[in-house]
């Protein structure tokens, strides 16, 4: 059950921070809310890719891969997830078209925030000893 809340929290961070295109100047949550109404297919792509972005590095971390390496992998996977979901939004919604695809490159804040969130979640887990299994 704790893993489910980690995934949901991670997806919320990736969505809310990733849609803050002008984050250093101001925060606007309306865009984060509106984007979910444009394409159900894009929502499924986003949820799937963001879930994979936390679960795959988490499994690697459980197997002994360093937290920084897993964090960087998470960051890259989140950005790839942004690209895939934004591609879906641009192709299957009435709000945007492929001419607007360049907006995805402003999602670096969300990618960095997701990496830091992942690293915090992994760092807060209890350490396991050699030969033990965390599941």
N, C-alpha and C positions, 0 to 999 in steps of 0.2 A: 504494500500500500504506500509505503514511503517513496518507492521508486516512481509511482504514478504521480505523486505530488511534485517530485523533482522534475519530471518530464513536463507537466503542466506549467510549472513555474518557469522552466527554461523556455517553453514556447511563448509564454507571455512576454518574457524579457526580449526574446528575439523579435516578436511582433511589434511591441510598443516602441522599443528603442530603435529597431530597424526602420520604422516608418517616420522617425523624427529626422527629416531631411536637413533641417537647419538647426540642429540640436544646440550648438553653442549659443545661438541667439535667443531661441524661444522653444517652448514645448507646445505641441498641438496634438491632442489625443483624438481629434475628430477624424484625421486621416487614417489612424490605426483602426478605428471603428468602421469607417466607410469601406475600407479595402476588403473587409470580410463579406460585404454585401454584393460585390461585383461578380464573383464567379465561384460557385460551389466546387467546381473542379480544381480551381486554384487553391481553395481552402484545403482540400484533401491533399494536394501536392505539398502545400506548406506544412501541414501537420505531419505528414509522412516523412518529409525530408528533415524537419526539425527534430522529430523523434529519433530518426537515425543519427542525427548530428550529436545527440547526447548519449544514446545507447551504445553505439559502436565504440567511441572513445572510452566510455565507461567500462565496457568489457575488456578493452585493451589495458586500461589502468588496473583492473582487477587481476590481470595476468602478469602484472609487474612492469609494464611500460611506464616510463617517467611521466609525471604529471604535466610537465611543460610540453613534451611531445604530443601528449593526448590533447592538451589545450590548443595547440597550434592546429592539429588535425580537426578538432571541433570547429575552430574559427574558419578554416577552409571549407569544411562541409556546410556550415551555416551559409557562407557566401554562395556556394553552389546551389544550396536550397533556395536562396533568394532569387538567383538567376532563373532556376527552373519554375518557381512559382510566379515570378513576374512575367516570364515568357508565356505562361498559361493565362495570366490576367490579360496581357496584351492581345493574345490570340482569341480568347473566348469570352471577353466581356464587351459590353457596349460603351464603357467609359474610356477605355484606352486602346491604342493600336500600336503596332510595332515601331512607329515613329517615336513613341514615348518610352521605348525600352531602356534608354540611357539613364532613366531615373534610378534604375537598380544599382548603379555605381555609387549612389549616395548612401547605401546601406552599410557602409563600413563601421558606423557607430554601433549598429546592432550586432555585427559580427564580433567586434571587440568586446562588447558587453556580454555577449553569449559565451565567449571564451573565458572571461573573468568569472562569470556565473558558474560555468562548468568546473573551473579550477577550484572555486570556493566549495562547491558541492563535494568534489572528490577529496579535497583537503579536510573536510569536516567528518569524513567517514573514519571509523576506527581502523587503525593499522592492523594488518594481519601478519602473522609470522610465516616463516618458511614452511612450505608444505600444507598450509591451511588453505581452505577454499572459501571465498566470500560469494554468497549467492543471495 
